[in-house]
């Protein structure tokens, strides 16, 4: 890099040459910033005065009427109504034994004061929800600019994999992401130049984000992911667009102005893929025009068009928690129908009978406008076969396929101290002074066991073998490893089902429905070694 150029300027010069000297309309420095990145990190969430040249007039902060609900969390004297802070909540959740109850409590805290059952009935996949907290510390500890900086300094953050650099100006979005490792010097130079920073998988670096997502995934029965967005004051990082996920926008620091729009057509409701970038002329008037401040939350169903920009007087840090990507009835039927048709063709002669020898003369697009009774008869026969096809649908097997995909997507659980001490990760066996120590740790028939987490394992069969798929050895990096599974002997399947169905109760190994005590202990040891189960008390050596 030339010594006279900043990282941003150097990257822009390379990009311009590669584009045959076309002028890039990205954000440029116009004057010296009033406040450094270091000062931003020191403030860490407090109100920050203007430090950037305004690129456009600030939009009005008044709300527009529309199909959206706003729920305030009011202050009651000195005590805030709306739940405890994240640190207090996570401390309390450690004491909750049932992982499903833990997930429910965390999700309820996320939405407080809206009840989760009210949310799913009135808002889920239907309309946005705005929650104003008047408590900037509500989400404190989830993520911060200070942690962003620490991750850049201590971890291997790669541009394009873990971090994107973007800007949006004059109706055009630009991506400035270079190759290689994202080091603090270049990243913060991009930020000082007015670029927005998007961390794509903070759960790979932040234990708190990992913990929150690994708990929430049991609520949705679908992968819970997250992106973190850090945007300089007076700028915008992304064009108007919609997403293919259910989004919970959690404002962590500063504030951000959001405009929200209805889908442009019925075809774009609950979409299967994200949209391209829209122009302002495409999207019409917003149904919602709000400013999120630290502690606020905005829920957006997939397909809802949105754009966010920073006001001139504050930066913005928010995390978007997402779920329910490709988790629709149609996605399940994509697995059901091919298998149903294969079974029907094997078992029902009606599906194997030949097509009419002259069907090409009256069917197909070129014949679609013809009035021909043969067409009506042909289509009626197809409808009859489709009705029969339902009886061959292997719905449970298709659900198991979806479940296997979900378990592969899942984050591994972040263990509580009690879970670690009573699982394979806390077993006392170790190497000490040239020899193994405490090898006499064994599971016995009186040992009480249960699944490590309610959603940590799934018993599935492909018709030839029965396998137990599990999440406890997954990576925090999405799909870094192949799905984790172990083959279960046919005579042990009832015992595994017993453990799944009796969760969250601890049951003695002797109660497993296996033929012999040896089989019971052997199965328990296998599951313990894979981290699928833990014991009611830590195993101790003799």
ZICOR-V696685 format. One record per backbone hydrogen bond with DSSP energy under -1.0 kcal/mol. CO is the residue of the C=O (numbers start at 1). NH is the residue of the N-H. Records with the same first field share a line. If there is no record, write none. Layout:
BEGIN
CO: NH + NH
END
This chain:
BEGIN
2: 5
6: 10
7: 11
8: 12
9: 13
10: 14
11: 15
12: 16
13: 17
14: 18
15: 19
16: 21
17: 20
19: 22
36: 40
37: 41
38: 42
39: 43
40: 44
66: 68
69: 130
71: 132
74: 81
76: 79
79: 76
85: 89
86: 90
87: 91
88: 92
89: 93
90: 94
92: 95
93: 96
98: 102
99: 103
100: 104
101: 105
102: 106
103: 107
104: 108
105: 109
106: 110
107: 111
108: 112
111: 114
115: 119
116: 120
117: 121
118: 122
119: 123 + 124
123: 126 + 127
128: 69
129: 299
130: 71
131: 297
132: 73
135: 138
137: 140
138: 86
139: 142
144: 148
145: 149
146: 150
147: 151
148: 152
149: 153
150: 154
151: 155
155: 157
157: 182
158: 161 + 162 + 163
162: 200
163: 160
164: 198
165: 176
166: 196
167: 174
169: 172
172: 169
174: 167
180: 159
181: 183
183: 187
184: 188
185: 189
186: 190
187: 191
188: 192
189: 193
190: 195
191: 194
196: 166
197: 230
198: 164
199: 228
201: 204
202: 205 + 206
206: 210
207: 211
208: 212
209: 213
210: 214
211: 215
212: 216
213: 217
215: 218
216: 219 + 220
217: 221
225: 322
227: 320
228: 199
229: 318
230: 197
231: 316
232: 235
234: 55
235: 310
236: 168
240: 278
241: 306
242: 275
243: 303
246: 323
247: 300
248: 321
249: 298
250: 319
251: 295
253: 317
254: 294
256: 292
257: 309
258: 290
259: 307
260: 287 + 288
261: 305
265: 268
266: 269
288: 260
290: 258
292: 256
293: 296
296: 251
297: 131
298: 249
299: 129
300: 247
301: 304
302: 270
305: 261
306: 241
307: 259
309: 257
311: 234 + 314
315: 255
316: 231
317: 252 + 253
318: 229
319: 250
320: 227
321: 248
322: 225
323: 246
328: 332
329: 333
330: 334
332: 335 + 336
333: 337
336: 340
337: 341
338: 342
339: 343
340: 344
341: 345
342: 346
343: 347
344: 348
348: 351
349: 352 + 353
356: 359
358: 361
359: 363
364: 367
365: 368
367: 370
372: 375 + 376
373: 377
374: 378
375: 379
376: 380
377: 381
378: 382
379: 383
380: 384
381: 385
382: 386
383: 387
384: 388
385: 389
388: 391
389: 392
390: 393
393: 395
394: 398
395: 399
396: 400
397: 401
398: 402
399: 403
400: 404
401: 405
402: 406
403: 407
404: 408
405: 409
406: 410
416: 420
417: 421
418: 422
420: 423
422: 535
423: 426
430: 437
432: 435
435: 432
437: 430
444: 447
445: 510
447: 509
448: 536
449: 507
450: 534
453: 456
456: 471
458: 469
460: 467
465: 462
466: 488
467: 460
468: 486
469: 458
471: 474
477: 480
484: 470
486: 468
489: 492
490: 493
492: 496
493: 497
494: 498
495: 499
496: 500
497: 501
498: 502
502: 505
507: 449
508: 511
509: 512
512: 514
516: 520
517: 521
518: 522
519: 523
520: 524
521: 525
522: 526
523: 527
524: 528
525: 529
526: 530
527: 532
528: 531
532: 452
534: 450
END
